[in-house]
Amino acid sequence: MNNVKPISNNKPKVAFICVHNSCRSQIAEALGKYLASDVFESYSAGTELKPVINQDAVRLMRDIYGLDMEKTQYSKLLSAIPPVDVVITMGCNVNCPLLPCKYREDWGLEDPTGKSDEEFKTIIAEIEKKVKELAEKLDKETNVTDMWSVSCRKINL
């Protein structure tokens, strides 16, 4: 990954995107804030809204990490987040025509909605691993060039 420097002089902004912004992207936002807030700012959004965050995700994130996503997060549309540097889609083939970015990657995660706690925990663990990898790679970035030269280009994080 080259040249991922923040839009402003602050930390890079990362958007975790999914269709409904109710499960995987919410988990990623929460884990980004919990595990990598020293490296990047985390946001999540969707192309459609759900009235509440997935309750299994809320319960398991509280059980595993002590995080209450309902207190700090809510389902929001792409238009509700600030300009971002990196877009991570969760595996729902969401395009980002209205969400300019420097880099884009699809994590290819299955939606655990309606599945067992064990399947949910597997997805949560995979998101944790990917958030940590992303933080490590973004933390190593040092080049400041051409901030908007690439819009949603795929990279291997």
FITOR-265318 format. One record per residue (C-alpha): residue number from 1; residue in three letters; x, y, z. Coordinates in nm, 3 decimals, always signed. Each point is the difference from the previous one (the first is absolute). Layout:
<pts>
[NUM, ala, [X, Y, Z]],
...
</pts>
This chain:
<pts>
[1, met, [+0.000, +0.000, +0.000]],
[2, asn, [+0.152, +0.330, -0.100]],
[3, asn, [-0.093, +0.359, +0.064]],
[4, val, [-0.292, -0.045, +0.238]],
[5, lys, [+0.027, +0.317, +0.198]],
[6, pro, [-0.295, +0.172, +0.159]],
[7, ile, [-0.223, +0.247, -0.177]],
[8, ser, [+0.084, +0.247, +0.274]],
[9, asn, [+0.298, +0.019, +0.235]],
[10, asn, [-0.174, -0.244, +0.233]],
[11, lys, [-0.012, -0.378, -0.005]],
[12, pro, [-0.127, -0.175, -0.316]],
[13, lys, [-0.377, -0.048, -0.012]],
[14, val, [-0.122, -0.352, -0.072]],
[15, ala, [-0.358, -0.080, -0.101]],
[16, phe, [-0.135, -0.352, +0.050]],
[17, ile, [-0.286, -0.043, -0.246]],
[18, cys, [-0.279, -0.255, -0.025]],
[19, val, [-0.349, +0.007, -0.148]],
[20, his, [-0.202, +0.055, +0.319]],
[21, asn, [+0.271, +0.125, +0.238]],
[22, ser, [-0.146, -0.220, +0.271]],
[23, cys, [+0.246, -0.284, +0.062]],
[24, arg, [+0.348, -0.055, -0.154]],
[25, ser, [+0.073, +0.367, -0.069]],
[26, gln, [-0.117, +0.095, +0.350]],
[27, ile, [+0.225, -0.268, +0.151]],
[28, ala, [+0.293, +0.129, -0.208]],
[29, glu, [-0.063, +0.360, +0.107]],
[30, ala, [-0.016, -0.100, +0.367]],
[31, leu, [+0.317, -0.211, -0.024]],
[32, gly, [+0.178, +0.273, -0.195]],
[33, lys, [-0.077, +0.247, +0.278]],
[34, tyr, [+0.092, -0.252, +0.270]],
[35, leu, [+0.317, -0.147, -0.153]],
[36, ala, [+0.136, +0.263, -0.238]],
[37, ser, [-0.118, +0.347, +0.104]],
[38, asp, [+0.363, +0.104, +0.037]],
[39, val, [+0.056, -0.073, -0.372]],
[40, phe, [-0.325, +0.085, -0.183]],
[41, glu, [-0.349, +0.140, +0.047]],
[42, ser, [-0.278, -0.256, -0.052]],
[43, tyr, [-0.338, +0.056, -0.163]],
[44, ser, [-0.265, -0.230, -0.135]],
[45, ala, [-0.288, +0.055, -0.238]],
[46, gly, [-0.231, -0.177, -0.241]],
[47, thr, [-0.193, +0.048, -0.318]],
[48, glu, [-0.322, -0.075, +0.190]],
[49, leu, [-0.101, +0.033, +0.365]],
[50, lys, [-0.124, -0.242, +0.263]],
[51, pro, [-0.183, +0.142, +0.301]],
[52, val, [+0.244, -0.160, +0.250]],
[53, ile, [+0.341, -0.163, +0.008]],
[54, asn, [-0.017, -0.380, -0.018]],
[55, gln, [-0.081, -0.110, +0.355]],
[56, asp, [+0.216, -0.313, -0.016]],
[57, ala, [+0.296, +0.218, -0.101]],
[58, val, [-0.077, +0.242, +0.284]],
[59, arg, [-0.022, -0.284, +0.255]],
[60, leu, [+0.314, -0.181, -0.115]],
[61, met, [+0.211, +0.317, -0.024]],
[62, arg, [-0.108, +0.083, +0.356]],
[63, asp, [+0.081, -0.355, +0.117]],
[64, ile, [+0.338, -0.030, -0.177]],
[65, tyr, [+0.139, +0.354, +0.025]],
[66, gly, [-0.222, +0.181, +0.248]],
[67, leu, [-0.104, +0.242, -0.276]],
[68, asp, [-0.355, +0.132, -0.022]],
[69, met, [-0.045, +0.093, -0.364]],
[70, glu, [-0.350, +0.133, +0.064]],
[71, lys, [+0.139, +0.278, +0.221]],
[72, thr, [+0.251, +0.130, -0.254]],
[73, gln, [-0.124, -0.107, -0.344]],
[74, tyr, [-0.310, -0.002, -0.220]],
[75, ser, [-0.091, -0.104, -0.354]],
[76, lys, [+0.087, +0.276, -0.248]],
[77, leu, [+0.017, +0.062, -0.373]],
[78, leu, [+0.317, +0.069, -0.199]],
[79, ser, [-0.093, +0.368, -0.015]],
[80, ala, [+0.016, +0.025, +0.381]],
[81, ile, [+0.374, -0.060, +0.033]],
[82, pro, [+0.287, +0.240, -0.074]],
[83, pro, [+0.237, -0.035, -0.298]],
[84, val, [+0.218, -0.308, +0.054]],
[85, asp, [+0.341, -0.126, -0.107]],
[86, val, [-0.072, -0.374, -0.004]],
[87, val, [-0.322, -0.188, -0.078]],
[88, ile, [-0.038, -0.357, +0.121]],
[89, thr, [-0.306, -0.189, -0.122]],
[90, met, [-0.104, -0.299, +0.204]],
[91, gly, [-0.070, -0.243, -0.281]],
[92, cys, [-0.335, +0.115, -0.129]],
[93, asn, [+0.129, +0.134, -0.333]],
[94, val, [-0.087, +0.357, +0.091]],
[95, asn, [+0.132, +0.253, -0.250]],
[96, cys, [+0.110, +0.342, +0.117]],
[97, pro, [-0.088, +0.241, -0.279]],
[98, leu, [-0.096, +0.270, +0.249]],
[99, leu, [+0.281, -0.072, +0.243]],
[100, pro, [+0.336, +0.120, -0.138]],
[101, cys, [+0.304, -0.160, +0.156]],
[102, lys, [+0.364, -0.070, -0.063]],
[103, tyr, [-0.023, -0.374, +0.049]],
[104, arg, [-0.271, -0.261, +0.012]],
[105, glu, [-0.006, -0.362, +0.104]],
[106, asp, [-0.273, -0.259, +0.036]],
[107, trp, [+0.054, -0.227, +0.301]],
[108, gly, [-0.238, -0.266, -0.138]],
[109, leu, [-0.166, -0.081, +0.333]],
[110, glu, [-0.316, -0.209, +0.020]],
[111, asp, [-0.297, +0.166, +0.168]],
[112, pro, [-0.055, -0.182, +0.332]],
[113, thr, [-0.353, +0.139, +0.044]],
[114, gly, [-0.234, -0.279, +0.108]],
[115, lys, [+0.285, -0.246, +0.057]],
[116, ser, [+0.136, -0.164, +0.316]],
[117, asp, [+0.209, +0.180, +0.261]],
[118, glu, [+0.300, -0.208, -0.109]],
[119, glu, [-0.033, +0.121, -0.360]],
[120, phe, [-0.037, +0.357, +0.129]],
[121, lys, [+0.312, -0.039, +0.215]],
[122, thr, [+0.195, -0.130, -0.300]],
[123, ile, [-0.093, +0.311, -0.201]],
[124, ile, [+0.076, +0.230, +0.296]],
[125, ala, [+0.344, -0.164, +0.039]],
[126, glu, [+0.069, +0.044, -0.372]],
[127, ile, [-0.100, +0.367, +0.018]],
[128, glu, [+0.229, +0.048, +0.302]],
[129, lys, [+0.290, -0.158, -0.191]],
[130, lys, [-0.061, +0.217, -0.307]],
[131, val, [-0.036, +0.321, +0.206]],
[132, lys, [+0.335, -0.072, +0.168]],
[133, glu, [+0.165, -0.069, -0.338]],
[134, leu, [-0.144, +0.322, -0.143]],
[135, ala, [+0.125, +0.200, +0.299]],
[136, glu, [+0.348, -0.147, -0.037]],
[137, lys, [+0.016, +0.084, -0.370]],
[138, leu, [-0.140, +0.351, +0.041]],
[139, asp, [+0.236, +0.065, +0.290]],
[140, lys, [+0.297, -0.074, -0.230]],
[141, glu, [-0.109, +0.249, -0.267]],
[142, thr, [+0.229, +0.301, -0.027]],
[143, asn, [-0.039, +0.147, -0.349]],
[144, val, [-0.213, +0.309, -0.049]],
[145, thr, [-0.093, +0.033, -0.367]],
[146, asp, [-0.292, +0.057, -0.226]],
[147, met, [-0.277, -0.045, +0.256]],
[148, trp, [-0.290, -0.035, -0.245]],
[149, ser, [+0.179, -0.142, -0.303]],
[150, val, [-0.163, -0.339, +0.034]],
[151, ser, [-0.368, -0.056, +0.065]],
[152, cys, [-0.098, -0.337, +0.146]],
[153, arg, [+0.296, -0.191, -0.141]],
[154, lys, [+0.027, -0.357, +0.127]],
[155, ile, [+0.302, -0.086, +0.209]],
[156, asn, [+0.126, -0.299, +0.189]],
[157, leu, [+0.014, +0.100, +0.363]],
</pts>
